[in-house]
Amino acid sequence: MKKLIFSTLLCTVAATGFCVSPKGGIDDAMMSRLRESYKNDANDKAISNALRGTDIDILAIGADAKNNLDDNFTYRVKSKGITNQKSSGRCWLFTGLNFLRSQIMAEHDMPMIEFSENYNFFYDQLEKANLFLQAMIDTAKEPEESRTVEWLFAHPIQDGGQFTGIADNLSKYGIVPKSVMVETYTSSNTSKLRRMLSRRLREDGLKLRRMAADGANEKTLLKEKEVMLQGVYRMLALTLGVPPTEFTWTRKDKNGNVVSRKTYTPQEFYKEFAGNDLKNDYVMFMNDPSREYYKVYEIDYDRHTYDGRNWTYLNLPIEDIKKMAIESLKNNQMMYSSWDSGKFLNRADATADLNNYDYDSLFGMTFGMNKADRIRTKDSASTHAMTLVAVDLDDNGKPVKWMVENSWGPGANDGHVIMTDDWVNEYLFRLVVNKKFVPADILKMANQKPIQLPAWDPLF
């Protein structure tokens, strides 16, 4: 009886079968107006017939978008070989290793070489597991419904990442050639492992919190954490293989002649052939017009290792960032960069252009948010890392188009993506630049005390 009365109060059924809704709902009168607004004329019928059986992007494609996107560039850093992350979220790792390998091939006159993404991914997942479990210990006294604890349980581990993770990982664990630790099915298809690790970590996290609630001291919790990490190590070793602590590698020249044969630790190999001080020689910049420019921001818990650095960046106008990018490319330096790559990207011809798709004409309405509004409403964010390798300048030195080396395997543009400058303005988010190409005033700004952002910030 109570249920019937409640339903009657909420809704009086009209003859049409629709509810007369309270203020804010769709009532019969509004539904009539909505129906009348759709003319369903010959033009609408033709578009509807096409859309019902065809991908939206195929119908929205702009026929003239490619007219000025050739493969000529004023400055282009040479590289060899295209990598393939396959069905994994490791674009950040491929991008970091790609910019290093181009440098190593050039400086050491090497033929094409690729480093083992699987090797560094193993330690990335182990370190992230430790970060989560230690965070469980650190927050053990906070209630389970606290924002931090809720966020930790929602995001115990991921296969994605960013540049500070590259810096911490490679500085600690070094690198190895791909032949030393090859890809496995799981390293190329990471979603199932991520889900299993997440389940294991959530269970372990609950156990640590319950142990703390029952009075376990820190020493006991740390000992239990190590036992839990043994389980994580086992899962990683079974699916990815056991990372080598040393290996023997035969170096050959471009003609295939043996140059040397030597035994290395991964750290020795990194030092001999790369040697970059990734933690101190590079600065990350962000273009986020929804926040104040010329300020440094740091995202809490957005790091790859417990004892590593949080994601920290200087927010700059896009023109400032592009100037440093051009200077780097002039000096034959690739750069780590990240983008909202799904917007206006034509994967068939590997171009990114605001004119690639004309959604406005197809649907008869304007999609007009600017970059700041897209960020505020969660319509746009950095989704994919790629290596910036080229820029084309006009007669006045202004950029016309850019190119990145992608990690989706060979394809159009030999595995590269060509981007118009207008598209870069809208969808470039992060760029990592060597300090020697950063103006002194900007470098000084990068040293200011960061503004702390929570791990659950909308952009991250």
Phi, psi and omega in degrees: 000315179298321180297320180295316179297317180299316180296321181294322179295322183283329193209123171257120186282124178274173183299332181284347183096356178269154178277142167276102192276155172295171183308129179104344180269176175267109179262183184299319182296316179295319179301322178297317180294322178297316179297320181290333182291337179268109188288327181054040177280188183300322180295313179298319181295320179295316179295317180297318178301319180290316184291330182291338183236010186221147176300137182303317183294329177296319180284332183271355187300136180272118187295332185262007188296328187272001189306323185249014184256069175273182184256028175264130182225142179296314178230125179218126178278128182284143175209172180223136175084144178241131182269168183218110179283348180054221185268064180220162179264028188267024181304321180301322181285316176299318181296315179298316179289329180293318180290332176288317185292328177296320178295315183294317179299321181288315185287331184248012176051048183265154166289182182302131178223146174231141179265158185284105173293327180298321180300307182289331178294322178306308183288331176299314181292322178295317180294320179294324176297317178296320178302314180294312184295321178293324176296326176297321177291316182296328184255017186301332182273351178279147178295152183299332181273004176296151184300320182294312182295319177301316180295319180298315179292330179286334183227064183292327180197152178213162177263354176279176181180192182209184194295324180297332174294321174301311184299313182292318184293307184291326179294328183270319189250352180071198180220162175222153174300153183299328181295341182279326175216096188282169176293152170241172177303318184290321179295331179271350180221084197271351190296318182293317177299319179300318180294318180292318177296320179298316180297316180297316182291321178298317178296316178294323179298317176299319180297317179298317180295320180290323176297317179296320179295331179274004174102007179299138179276175185298320181300318179294320180294319179294323178295318178294323178300319180297321176299318178296320179293331174299321177295319177297316179301318180299315179300318181291318181296321181292328186260329184251340187100169181266124181295139178287146173265342170203160183202158176253130185229133178262118179269133179237155177273185185296339180266004179087006179278140180290126178263317180198161174224120191213151176262132184232154155272159178302326179291321177295321180296317178298315183296320183288321188256338178246287176077002181297137172271083187296336182282332190240343186262000185230151178233135176265132177243149179232143168250100179230091183291356176279350179237165182295134177282163178063027174238149177264136180236148178226134182257121183295140178063006178266072177216170185259338180229149182299321182265016180263194183262139170293159175299116184229136184208159172259125181274123185227155169301151185299326182295323177296319180294318182294327177298317179291326177296316179297316180298321179295314181294325175303328183259023171064037180244115170292164180220145171287131180215157178222152194216163165268080196285345183281351184270121176058028177266122174265100185292333182296319178248008175055052175232148176236113188209134179299342179264005180298323182227130180255078180290329182300312181291322182297317184261354179069035178207167183257132171255094197243014181296142173276178186298317181299317180291324177296323178291314182300324184265008179065024177277342183215139177195166178293127183237345189204135177261140177215163184262118180284123188235345187204155174216145176244127184250148175276186184295341179263007179080014179266140181291138178253317179206164183226168176216141177239151169271123183263175180234041179251019181083177180293158180172209178303146182056030178053042177083011178253162175241127177262133187232137173288157179295324178298321178294320178301318179304322186273330193233004167280133177247306187234145174217135179251124188236138173298137185303333183290349177252013180256125178303150186301321182291323178288322178298323178295318178300324183295345182266001181288160180295129184290150168275123185280128175249146181286159181300333183266016177306139186306325184284342189241000000 
